[in-house]
Amino acid sequence: MTILIIAGQDNDCTAGPIGHAYGTMFGSSILDDKFTKPLKNRLDTYVRTMEVQEITYLSEKTTKAIVKYYK
């Protein structure tokens, strides 16, 4: 992932989709705490009524939607 980010100098368009694929394939258990712990399972947004969300809740909601529509 680091090589992708450094080579392309573009986090969201290059490493983002690859990170999503790795997360789907291997789950969050392969992530080192140094990457996840600082987030404190929190995502702050500017989306009204969703200003603060738990990352695990959003992941579960996304997974359920995928399973529901692609069974």
N, CA, C and O atoms as a Maestro MAE file, in Angstrom:
{
 s_m_m2io_version
 :::
 2.0.0
}

f_m_ct {
 s_m_title
 :::
 protein
 m_atom[284] {
  # First column is atom index #
  i_m_mmod_type
  r_m_x_coord
  r_m_y_coord
  r_m_z_coord
  i_m_residue_number
  s_m_chain_name
  s_m_pdb_residue_name
  s_m_pdb_atom_name
  i_m_atomic_number
  :::
  1 25 0.823 -1.182 0.000 1 A "MET " " N  " 7
  2 3 0.000 0.000 0.000 1 A "MET " " CA " 6
  3 2 0.874 1.255 0.000 1 A "MET " " C  " 6
  4 15 0.594 2.216 -0.717 1 A "MET " " O  " 8
  5 25 1.906 1.237 0.789 2 A "THR " " N  " 7
  6 3 2.791 2.403 0.844 2 A "THR " " CA " 6
  7 2 3.405 2.671 -0.518 2 A "THR " " C  " 6
  8 15 3.498 3.821 -0.946 2 A "THR " " O  " 8
  9 25 3.820 1.620 -1.194 3 A "ILE " " N  " 7
  10 3 4.414 1.771 -2.520 3 A "ILE " " CA " 6
  11 2 3.399 2.376 -3.490 3 A "ILE " " C  " 6
  12 15 3.750 3.247 -4.287 3 A "ILE " " O  " 8
  13 25 2.146 1.925 -3.430 4 A "LEU " " N  " 7
  14 3 1.111 2.485 -4.298 4 A "LEU " " CA " 6
  15 2 0.913 3.973 -4.049 4 A "LEU " " C  " 6
  16 15 0.802 4.759 -4.990 4 A "LEU " " O  " 8
  17 25 0.871 4.352 -2.787 5 A "ILE " " N  " 7
  18 3 0.642 5.751 -2.439 5 A "ILE " " CA " 6
  19 2 1.816 6.619 -2.876 5 A "ILE " " C  " 6
  20 15 1.625 7.691 -3.452 5 A "ILE " " O  " 8
  21 25 3.029 6.152 -2.599 6 A "ILE " " N  " 7
  22 3 4.212 6.935 -2.956 6 A "ILE " " CA " 6
  23 2 4.352 7.030 -4.474 6 A "ILE " " C  " 6
  24 15 4.647 8.102 -5.004 6 A "ILE " " O  " 8
  25 25 4.144 5.922 -5.168 7 A "ALA " " N  " 7
  26 3 4.336 5.910 -6.617 7 A "ALA " " CA " 6
  27 2 3.312 6.791 -7.327 7 A "ALA " " C  " 6
  28 15 3.655 7.532 -8.248 7 A "ALA " " O  " 8
  29 25 2.053 6.707 -6.893 8 A "GLY " " N  " 7
  30 3 1.012 7.467 -7.563 8 A "GLY " " CA " 6
  31 2 0.744 8.815 -6.945 8 A "GLY " " C  " 6
  32 15 0.090 9.657 -7.561 8 A "GLY " " O  " 8
  33 25 1.233 9.039 -5.742 9 A "GLN " " N  " 7
  34 3 0.992 10.271 -5.001 9 A "GLN " " CA " 6
  35 2 -0.487 10.625 -4.982 9 A "GLN " " C  " 6
  36 15 -0.857 11.795 -5.083 9 A "GLN " " O  " 8
  37 25 -1.322 9.613 -4.854 10 A "ASP " " N  " 7
  38 3 -2.764 9.819 -4.913 10 A "ASP " " CA " 6
  39 2 -3.455 8.775 -4.040 10 A "ASP " " C  " 6
  40 15 -3.686 7.651 -4.483 10 A "ASP " " O  " 8
  41 25 -3.783 9.136 -2.818 11 A "ASN " " N  " 7
  42 3 -4.327 8.164 -1.862 11 A "ASN " " CA " 6
  43 2 -5.717 7.662 -2.218 11 A "ASN " " C  " 6
  44 15 -5.970 6.459 -2.149 11 A "ASN " " O  " 8
  45 25 -6.618 8.552 -2.595 12 A "ASP " " N  " 7
  46 3 -7.996 8.129 -2.761 12 A "ASP " " CA " 6
  47 2 -8.245 7.345 -4.050 12 A "ASP " " C  " 6
  48 15 -9.064 6.426 -4.058 12 A "ASP " " O  " 8
  49 25 -7.565 7.686 -5.121 13 A "CYS " " N  " 7
  50 3 -7.823 7.010 -6.396 13 A "CYS " " CA " 6
  51 2 -6.947 5.787 -6.640 13 A "CYS " " C  " 6
  52 15 -7.315 4.913 -7.425 13 A "CYS " " O  " 8
  53 25 -5.820 5.715 -5.995 14 A "THR " " N  " 7
  54 3 -4.906 4.600 -6.236 14 A "THR " " CA " 6
  55 2 -4.990 3.586 -5.106 14 A "THR " " C  " 6
  56 15 -5.380 2.440 -5.329 14 A "THR " " O  " 8
  57 25 -4.635 3.987 -3.920 15 A "ALA " " N  " 7
  58 3 -4.577 3.049 -2.801 15 A "ALA " " CA " 6
  59 2 -5.947 2.752 -2.207 15 A "ALA " " C  " 6
  60 15 -6.160 1.668 -1.664 15 A "ALA " " O  " 8
  61 25 -6.867 3.685 -2.300 16 A "GLY " " N  " 7
  62 3 -8.201 3.489 -1.719 16 A "GLY " " CA " 6
  63 2 -8.908 2.235 -2.200 16 A "GLY " " C  " 6
  64 15 -9.292 1.398 -1.382 16 A "GLY " " O  " 8
  65 25 -9.093 2.080 -3.518 17 A "PRO " " N  " 7
  66 3 -9.775 0.883 -4.012 17 A "PRO " " CA " 6
  67 2 -9.029 -0.418 -3.688 17 A "PRO " " C  " 6
  68 15 -9.651 -1.445 -3.416 17 A "PRO " " O  " 8
  69 25 -7.703 -0.366 -3.719 18 A "ILE " " N  " 7
  70 3 -6.929 -1.566 -3.385 18 A "ILE " " CA " 6
  71 2 -7.115 -1.900 -1.905 18 A "ILE " " C  " 6
  72 15 -7.260 -3.065 -1.537 18 A "ILE " " O  " 8
  73 25 -7.109 -0.871 -1.066 19 A "GLY " " N  " 7
  74 3 -7.340 -1.071 0.368 19 A "GLY " " CA " 6
  75 2 -8.713 -1.667 0.639 19 A "GLY " " C  " 6
  76 15 -8.861 -2.521 1.513 19 A "GLY " " O  " 8
  77 25 -9.703 -1.224 -0.098 20 A "HIS " " N  " 7
  78 3 -11.052 -1.779 0.057 20 A "HIS " " CA " 6
  79 2 -11.071 -3.256 -0.320 20 A "HIS " " C  " 6
  80 15 -11.680 -4.076 0.366 20 A "HIS " " O  " 8
  81 25 -10.399 -3.581 -1.415 21 A "ALA " " N  " 7
  82 3 -10.360 -4.978 -1.851 21 A "ALA " " CA " 6
  83 2 -9.649 -5.847 -0.818 21 A "ALA " " C  " 6
  84 15 -10.122 -6.934 -0.485 21 A "ALA " " O  " 8
  85 25 -8.513 -5.367 -0.312 22 A "TYR " " N  " 7
  86 3 -7.793 -6.125 0.721 22 A "TYR " " CA " 6
  87 2 -8.654 -6.295 1.976 22 A "TYR " " C  " 6
  88 15 -8.682 -7.369 2.578 22 A "TYR " " O  " 8
  89 25 -9.340 -5.246 2.354 23 A "GLY " " N  " 7
  90 3 -10.209 -5.329 3.531 23 A "GLY " " CA " 6
  91 2 -11.310 -6.354 3.355 23 A "GLY " " C  " 6
  92 15 -11.638 -7.089 4.286 23 A "GLY " " O  " 8
  93 25 -11.876 -6.403 2.168 24 A "THR " " N  " 7
  94 3 -12.919 -7.377 1.881 24 A "THR " " CA " 6
  95 2 -12.369 -8.796 1.869 24 A "THR " " C  " 6
  96 15 -12.994 -9.719 2.391 24 A "THR " " O  " 8
  97 25 -11.196 -8.962 1.270 25 A "MET " " N  " 7
  98 3 -10.610 -10.301 1.157 25 A "MET " " CA " 6
  99 2 -10.086 -10.840 2.484 25 A "MET " " C  " 6
  100 15 -10.258 -12.021 2.784 25 A "MET " " O  " 8
  101 25 -9.446 -9.981 3.280 26 A "PHE " " N  " 7
  102 3 -8.730 -10.470 4.459 26 A "PHE " " CA " 6
  103 2 -9.326 -10.036 5.798 26 A "PHE " " C  " 6
  104 15 -8.968 -10.594 6.835 26 A "PHE " " O  " 8
  105 25 -10.213 -9.070 5.795 27 A "GLY " " N  " 7
  106 3 -10.818 -8.593 7.042 27 A "GLY " " CA " 6
  107 2 -9.891 -7.661 7.807 27 A "GLY " " C  " 6
  108 15 -8.715 -7.517 7.472 27 A "GLY " " O  " 8
  109 25 -10.434 -7.040 8.825 28 A "SER " " N  " 7
  110 3 -9.668 -6.044 9.581 28 A "SER " " CA " 6
  111 2 -8.624 -6.652 10.515 28 A "SER " " C  " 6
  112 15 -7.771 -5.940 11.045 28 A "SER " " O  " 8
  113 25 -8.689 -7.950 10.712 29 A "SER " " N  " 7
  114 3 -7.748 -8.585 11.644 29 A "SER " " CA " 6
  115 2 -6.298 -8.516 11.151 29 A "SER " " C  " 6
  116 15 -5.371 -8.669 11.945 29 A "SER " " O  " 8
  117 25 -6.096 -8.288 9.858 30 A "ILE " " N  " 7
  118 3 -4.719 -8.208 9.350 30 A "ILE " " CA " 6
  119 2 -4.107 -6.823 9.535 30 A "ILE " " C  " 6
  120 15 -2.912 -6.637 9.302 30 A "ILE " " O  " 8
  121 25 -4.909 -5.859 9.950 31 A "LEU " " N  " 7
  122 3 -4.408 -4.505 10.127 31 A "LEU " " CA " 6
  123 2 -3.692 -4.357 11.458 31 A "LEU " " C  " 6
  124 15 -4.177 -4.818 12.491 31 A "LEU " " O  " 8
  125 25 -2.560 -3.726 11.426 32 A "ASP " " N  " 7
  126 3 -1.790 -3.445 12.631 32 A "ASP " " CA " 6
  127 2 -2.515 -2.377 13.446 32 A "ASP " " C  " 6
  128 15 -3.108 -1.459 12.879 32 A "ASP " " O  " 8
  129 25 -2.470 -2.494 14.765 33 A "ASP " " N  " 7
  130 3 -3.116 -1.521 15.646 33 A "ASP " " CA " 6
  131 2 -2.641 -0.093 15.411 33 A "ASP " " C  " 6
  132 15 -3.379 0.855 15.680 33 A "ASP " " O  " 8
  133 25 -1.430 0.072 14.918 34 A "LYS " " N  " 7
  134 3 -0.926 1.427 14.693 34 A "LYS " " CA " 6
  135 2 -1.745 2.172 13.635 34 A "LYS " " C  " 6
  136 15 -1.711 3.401 13.575 34 A "LYS " " O  " 8
  137 25 -2.483 1.425 12.797 35 A "PHE " " N  " 7
  138 3 -3.330 2.056 11.794 35 A "PHE " " CA " 6
  139 2 -4.752 2.275 12.295 35 A "PHE " " C  " 6
  140 15 -5.392 3.256 11.916 35 A "PHE " " O  " 8
  141 25 -5.251 1.392 13.128 36 A "THR " " N  " 7
  142 3 -6.652 1.458 13.538 36 A "THR " " CA " 6
  143 2 -6.888 2.152 14.878 36 A "THR " " C  " 6
  144 15 -7.893 2.840 15.056 36 A "THR " " O  " 8
  145 25 -5.979 1.974 15.800 37 A "LYS " " N  " 7
  146 3 -6.176 2.515 17.144 37 A "LYS " " CA " 6
  147 2 -6.358 4.038 17.173 37 A "LYS " " C  " 6
  148 15 -7.235 4.520 17.889 37 A "LYS " " O  " 8
  149 25 -5.568 4.809 16.429 38 A "PRO " " N  " 7
  150 3 -5.751 6.266 16.460 38 A "PRO " " CA " 6
  151 2 -7.135 6.729 15.984 38 A "PRO " " C  " 6
  152 15 -7.579 7.819 16.346 38 A "PRO " " O  " 8
  153 25 -7.803 5.923 15.189 39 A "LEU " " N  " 7
  154 3 -9.132 6.294 14.683 39 A "LEU " " CA " 6
  155 2 -10.209 6.202 15.758 39 A "LEU " " C  " 6
  156 15 -11.246 6.859 15.666 39 A "LEU " " O  " 8
  157 25 -9.960 5.389 16.771 40 A "LYS " " N  " 7
  158 3 -10.906 5.201 17.878 40 A "LYS " " CA " 6
  159 2 -12.299 4.816 17.386 40 A "LYS " " C  " 6
  160 15 -13.306 5.192 17.986 40 A "LYS " " O  " 8
  161 25 -12.345 4.058 16.281 41 A "ASN " " N  " 7
  162 3 -13.601 3.565 15.709 41 A "ASN " " CA " 6
  163 2 -14.563 4.714 15.414 41 A "ASN " " C  " 6
  164 15 -15.777 4.549 15.540 41 A "ASN " " O  " 8
  165 25 -14.040 5.868 15.026 42 A "ARG " " N  " 7
  166 3 -14.863 7.065 14.850 42 A "ARG " " CA " 6
  167 2 -14.603 7.689 13.479 42 A "ARG " " C  " 6
  168 15 -13.461 7.817 13.038 42 A "ARG " " O  " 8
  169 25 -15.696 8.070 12.822 43 A "LEU " " N  " 7
  170 3 -15.608 8.791 11.561 43 A "LEU " " CA " 6
  171 2 -16.435 10.062 11.688 43 A "LEU " " C  " 6
  172 15 -17.638 9.997 11.939 43 A "LEU " " O  " 8
  173 25 -15.808 11.200 11.521 44 A "ASP " " N  " 7
  174 3 -16.494 12.489 11.559 44 A "ASP " " CA " 6
  175 2 -16.782 12.931 10.134 44 A "ASP " " C  " 6
  176 15 -15.890 12.938 9.286 44 A "ASP " " O  " 8
  177 25 -18.033 13.302 9.872 45 A "THR " " N  " 7
  178 3 -18.421 13.748 8.544 45 A "THR " " CA " 6
  179 2 -19.159 15.078 8.626 45 A "THR " " C  " 6
  180 15 -19.501 15.554 9.708 45 A "THR " " O  " 8
  181 25 -19.392 15.657 7.474 46 A "TYR " " N  " 7
  182 3 -20.215 16.860 7.385 46 A "TYR " " CA " 6
  183 2 -21.611 16.527 6.869 46 A "TYR " " C  " 6
  184 15 -22.387 17.428 6.549 46 A "TYR " " O  " 8
  185 25 -21.933 15.246 6.785 47 A "VAL " " N  " 7
  186 3 -23.249 14.820 6.330 47 A "VAL " " CA " 6
  187 2 -24.236 15.061 7.471 47 A "VAL " " C  " 6
  188 15 -24.068 14.524 8.566 47 A "VAL " " O  " 8
  189 25 -25.238 15.848 7.221 48 A "ARG " " N  " 7
  190 3 -26.216 16.167 8.272 48 A "ARG " " CA " 6
  191 2 -26.880 14.917 8.790 48 A "ARG " " C  " 6
  192 15 -27.218 14.020 8.018 48 A "ARG " " O  " 8
  193 25 -27.066 14.852 10.060 49 A "THR " " N  " 7
  194 3 -27.634 13.742 10.840 49 A "THR " " CA " 6
  195 2 -26.683 12.552 10.931 49 A "THR " " C  " 6
  196 15 -27.017 11.552 11.566 49 A "THR " " O  " 8
  197 25 -25.520 12.638 10.319 50 A "MET " " N  " 7
  198 3 -24.546 11.549 10.386 50 A "MET " " CA " 6
  199 2 -23.170 12.090 10.768 50 A "MET " " C  " 6
  200 15 -22.155 11.516 10.373 50 A "MET " " O  " 8
  201 25 -23.120 13.174 11.521 51 A "GLU " " N  " 7
  202 3 -21.861 13.862 11.786 51 A "GLU " " CA " 6
  203 2 -20.791 12.974 12.418 51 A "GLU " " C  " 6
  204 15 -19.606 13.103 12.110 51 A "GLU " " O  " 8
  205 25 -21.212 12.079 13.297 52 A "VAL " " N  " 7
  206 3 -20.263 11.162 13.938 52 A "VAL " " CA " 6
  207 2 -20.805 9.739 13.786 52 A "VAL " " C  " 6
  208 15 -21.941 9.451 14.161 52 A "VAL " " O  " 8
  209 25 -19.986 8.873 13.239 53 A "GLN " " N  " 7
  210 3 -20.384 7.481 13.027 53 A "GLN " " CA " 6
  211 2 -19.281 6.559 13.517 53 A "GLN " " C  " 6
  212 15 -18.108 6.933 13.543 53 A "GLN " " O  " 8
  213 25 -19.667 5.345 13.906 54 A "GLU " " N  " 7
  214 3 -18.678 4.319 14.238 54 A "GLU " " CA " 6
  215 2 -18.282 3.606 12.946 54 A "GLU " " C  " 6
  216 15 -19.136 3.228 12.145 54 A "GLU " " O  " 8
  217 25 -17.007 3.432 12.762 55 A "ILE " " N  " 7
  218 3 -16.500 2.781 11.553 55 A "ILE " " CA " 6
  219 2 -17.026 1.355 11.448 55 A "ILE " " C  " 6
  220 15 -17.387 0.909 10.359 55 A "ILE " " O  " 8
  221 25 -17.072 0.644 12.554 56 A "THR " " N  " 7
  222 3 -17.569 -0.740 12.509 56 A "THR " " CA " 6
  223 2 -19.037 -0.789 12.106 56 A "THR " " C  " 6
  224 15 -19.446 -1.691 11.375 56 A "THR " " O  " 8
  225 25 -19.841 0.178 12.577 57 A "TYR " " N  " 7
  226 3 -21.259 0.229 12.196 57 A "TYR " " CA " 6
  227 2 -21.396 0.443 10.686 57 A "TYR " " C  " 6
  228 15 -22.186 -0.237 10.031 57 A "TYR " " O  " 8
  229 25 -20.633 1.377 10.140 58 A "LEU " " N  " 7
  230 3 -20.701 1.640 8.705 58 A "LEU " " CA " 6
  231 2 -20.245 0.437 7.894 58 A "LEU " " C  " 6
  232 15 -20.813 0.152 6.839 58 A "LEU " " O  " 8
  233 25 -19.233 -0.269 8.367 59 A "SER " " N  " 7
  234 3 -18.754 -1.473 7.674 59 A "SER " " CA " 6
  235 2 -19.814 -2.562 7.671 59 A "SER " " C  " 6
  236 15 -20.047 -3.206 6.649 59 A "SER " " O  " 8
  237 25 -20.454 -2.767 8.814 60 A "GLU " " N  " 7
  238 3 -21.505 -3.782 8.898 60 A "GLU " " CA " 6
  239 2 -22.694 -3.416 8.018 60 A "GLU " " C  " 6
  240 15 -23.263 -4.281 7.351 60 A "GLU " " O  " 8
  241 25 -23.071 -2.145 8.013 61 A "LYS " " N  " 7
  242 3 -24.188 -1.677 7.185 61 A "LYS " " CA " 6
  243 2 -23.878 -1.878 5.698 61 A "LYS " " C  " 6
  244 15 -24.743 -2.311 4.937 61 A "LYS " " O  " 8
  245 25 -22.672 -1.569 5.295 62 A "THR " " N  " 7
  246 3 -22.263 -1.748 3.907 62 A "THR " " CA " 6
  247 2 -22.270 -3.218 3.513 62 A "THR " " C  " 6
  248 15 -22.751 -3.578 2.439 62 A "THR " " O  " 8
  249 25 -21.734 -4.065 4.388 63 A "THR " " N  " 7
  250 3 -21.700 -5.505 4.118 63 A "THR " " CA " 6
  251 2 -23.110 -6.062 3.966 63 A "THR " " C  " 6
  252 15 -23.371 -6.840 3.048 63 A "THR " " O  " 8
  253 25 -24.019 -5.673 4.851 64 A "LYS " " N  " 7
  254 3 -25.409 -6.146 4.773 64 A "LYS " " CA " 6
  255 2 -26.062 -5.713 3.467 64 A "LYS " " C  " 6
  256 15 -26.800 -6.490 2.860 64 A "LYS " " O  " 8
  257 25 -25.804 -4.495 3.029 65 A "ALA " " N  " 7
  258 3 -26.379 -4.011 1.771 65 A "ALA " " CA " 6
  259 2 -25.842 -4.805 0.590 65 A "ALA " " C  " 6
  260 15 -26.596 -5.150 -0.321 65 A "ALA " " O  " 8
  261 25 -24.568 -5.094 0.597 66 A "ILE " " N  " 7
  262 3 -23.968 -5.871 -0.486 66 A "ILE " " CA " 6
  263 2 -24.558 -7.269 -0.532 66 A "ILE " " C  " 6
  264 15 -24.935 -7.753 -1.599 66 A "ILE " " O  " 8
  265 25 -24.639 -7.912 0.609 67 A "VAL " " N  " 7
  266 3 -25.184 -9.272 0.664 67 A "VAL " " CA " 6
  267 2 -26.649 -9.281 0.224 67 A "VAL " " C  " 6
  268 15 -27.079 -10.191 -0.484 67 A "VAL " " O  " 8
  269 25 -27.403 -8.285 0.637 68 A "LYS " " N  " 7
  270 3 -28.826 -8.218 0.292 68 A "LYS " " CA " 6
  271 2 -29.044 -8.094 -1.206 68 A "LYS " " C  " 6
  272 15 -29.923 -8.761 -1.753 68 A "LYS " " O  " 8
  273 25 -28.272 -7.262 -1.878 69 A "TYR " " N  " 7
  274 3 -28.508 -6.980 -3.282 69 A "TYR " " CA " 6
  275 2 -27.719 -7.864 -4.242 69 A "TYR " " C  " 6
  276 15 -28.006 -7.865 -5.439 69 A "TYR " " O  " 8
  277 25 -26.749 -8.601 -3.761 70 A "TYR " " N  " 7
  278 3 -25.934 -9.431 -4.655 70 A "TYR " " CA " 6
  279 2 -25.960 -10.901 -4.297 70 A "TYR " " C  " 6
  280 15 -24.997 -11.625 -4.546 70 A "TYR " " O  " 8
  281 25 -27.060 -11.341 -3.715 71 A "LYS " " N  " 7
  282 3 -27.197 -12.760 -3.391 71 A "LYS " " CA " 6
  283 2 -27.564 -13.545 -4.609 71 A "LYS " " C  " 6
  284 15 -27.724 -14.763 -4.534 71 A "LYS " " O  " 8
  :::
 }
 m_bond[283] {
  # First column is bond index #
  i_m_from
  i_m_to
  i_m_order
  :::
  1 1 2 1
  2 2 3 1
  3 3 4 2
  4 3 5 1
  5 5 6 1
  6 6 7 1
  7 7 8 2
  8 7 9 1
  9 9 10 1
  10 10 11 1
  11 11 12 2
  12 11 13 1
  13 13 14 1
  14 14 15 1
  15 15 16 2
  16 15 17 1
  17 17 18 1
  18 18 19 1
  19 19 20 2
  20 19 21 1
  21 21 22 1
  22 22 23 1
  23 23 24 2
  24 23 25 1
  25 25 26 1
  26 26 27 1
  27 27 28 2
  28 27 29 1
  29 29 30 1
  30 30 31 1
  31 31 32 2
  32 31 33 1
  33 33 34 1
  34 34 35 1
  35 35 36 2
  36 35 37 1
  37 37 38 1
  38 38 39 1
  39 39 40 2
  40 39 41 1
  41 41 42 1
  42 42 43 1
  43 43 44 2
  44 43 45 1
  45 45 46 1
  46 46 47 1
  47 47 48 2
  48 47 49 1
  49 49 50 1
  50 50 51 1
  51 51 52 2
  52 51 53 1
  53 53 54 1
  54 54 55 1
  55 55 56 2
  56 55 57 1
  57 57 58 1
  58 58 59 1
  59 59 60 2
  60 59 61 1
  61 61 62 1
  62 62 63 1
  63 63 64 2
  64 63 65 1
  65 65 66 1
  66 66 67 1
  67 67 68 2
  68 67 69 1
  69 69 70 1
  70 70 71 1
  71 71 72 2
  72 71 73 1
  73 73 74 1
  74 74 75 1
  75 75 76 2
  76 75 77 1
  77 77 78 1
  78 78 79 1
  79 79 80 2
  80 79 81 1
  81 81 82 1
  82 82 83 1
  83 83 84 2
  84 83 85 1
  85 85 86 1
  86 86 87 1
  87 87 88 2
  88 87 89 1
  89 89 90 1
  90 90 91 1
  91 91 92 2
  92 91 93 1
  93 93 94 1
  94 94 95 1
  95 95 96 2
  96 95 97 1
  97 97 98 1
  98 98 99 1
  99 99 100 2
  100 99 101 1
  101 101 102 1
  102 102 103 1
  103 103 104 2
  104 103 105 1
  105 105 106 1
  106 106 107 1
  107 107 108 2
  108 107 109 1
  109 109 110 1
  110 110 111 1
  111 111 112 2
  112 111 113 1
  113 113 114 1
  114 114 115 1
  115 115 116 2
  116 115 117 1
  117 117 118 1
  118 118 119 1
  119 119 120 2
  120 119 121 1
  121 121 122 1
  122 122 123 1
  123 123 124 2
  124 123 125 1
  125 125 126 1
  126 126 127 1
  127 127 128 2
  128 127 129 1
  129 129 130 1
  130 130 131 1
  131 131 132 2
  132 131 133 1
  133 133 134 1
  134 134 135 1
  135 135 136 2
  136 135 137 1
  137 137 138 1
  138 138 139 1
  139 139 140 2
  140 139 141 1
  141 141 142 1
  142 142 143 1
  143 143 144 2
  144 143 145 1
  145 145 146 1
  146 146 147 1
  147 147 148 2
  148 147 149 1
  149 149 150 1
  150 150 151 1
  151 151 152 2
  152 151 153 1
  153 153 154 1
  154 154 155 1
  155 155 156 2
  156 155 157 1
  157 157 158 1
  158 158 159 1
  159 159 160 2
  160 159 161 1
  161 161 162 1
  162 162 163 1
  163 163 164 2
  164 163 165 1
  165 165 166 1
  166 166 167 1
  167 167 168 2
  168 167 169 1
  169 169 170 1
  170 170 171 1
  171 171 172 2
  172 171 173 1
  173 173 174 1
  174 174 175 1
  175 175 176 2
  176 175 177 1
  177 177 178 1
  178 178 179 1
  179 179 180 2
  180 179 181 1
  181 181 182 1
  182 182 183 1
  183 183 184 2
  184 183 185 1
  185 185 186 1
  186 186 187 1
  187 187 188 2
  188 187 189 1
  189 189 190 1
  190 190 191 1
  191 191 192 2
  192 191 193 1
  193 193 194 1
  194 194 195 1
  195 195 196 2
  196 195 197 1
  197 197 198 1
  198 198 199 1
  199 199 200 2
  200 199 201 1
  201 201 202 1
  202 202 203 1
  203 203 204 2
  204 203 205 1
  205 205 206 1
  206 206 207 1
  207 207 208 2
  208 207 209 1
  209 209 210 1
  210 210 211 1
  211 211 212 2
  212 211 213 1
  213 213 214 1
  214 214 215 1
  215 215 216 2
  216 215 217 1
  217 217 218 1
  218 218 219 1
  219 219 220 2
  220 219 221 1
  221 221 222 1
  222 222 223 1
  223 223 224 2
  224 223 225 1
  225 225 226 1
  226 226 227 1
  227 227 228 2
  228 227 229 1
  229 229 230 1
  230 230 231 1
  231 231 232 2
  232 231 233 1
  233 233 234 1
  234 234 235 1
  235 235 236 2
  236 235 237 1
  237 237 238 1
  238 238 239 1
  239 239 240 2
  240 239 241 1
  241 241 242 1
  242 242 243 1
  243 243 244 2
  244 243 245 1
  245 245 246 1
  246 246 247 1
  247 247 248 2
  248 247 249 1
  249 249 250 1
  250 250 251 1
  251 251 252 2
  252 251 253 1
  253 253 254 1
  254 254 255 1
  255 255 256 2
  256 255 257 1
  257 257 258 1
  258 258 259 1
  259 259 260 2
  260 259 261 1
  261 261 262 1
  262 262 263 1
  263 263 264 2
  264 263 265 1
  265 265 266 1
  266 266 267 1
  267 267 268 2
  268 267 269 1
  269 269 270 1
  270 270 271 1
  271 271 272 2
  272 271 273 1
  273 273 274 1
  274 274 275 1
  275 275 276 2
  276 275 277 1
  277 277 278 1
  278 278 279 1
  279 279 280 2
  280 279 281 1
  281 281 282 1
  282 282 283 1
  283 283 284 2
  :::
 }
}
